[in-house]
Amino acid sequence: MTPFETVETDEMIAACNGSGGALGHPLVYLNLAPAGRVECPYCSRLFVNPAMARPGAGAVGYSGVATPAAQALDAAPDSDRPPPRQP
């Protein structure tokens, strides 16, 4: 299947919201590693980092997505996190 749109970026993480508005989708962050390319699971936009894209990297597909809330948790310092729950 041909991607609906190809977006070139110099970054390793791409943010996609499907162009917002009524036709958009939730904001997702897409990881371009290791192939240097990733397809948005919502709108099928293909994000490519030309410096990293490997020729013949195989099928273009979903390699990682995180919601804004998950990104915030990853960025929080350990001292702000509650202790792990004990079984």
Secondary structure, 3 states (H helix, E strand, C coil): CCCCEEEECCCCEEEECCCCHHHCCCCEEEECCCCCEEECCCCCEEEECCCCCCCCCCCCCCCCEECHHHHHHHHCCHHHCCCCCCC
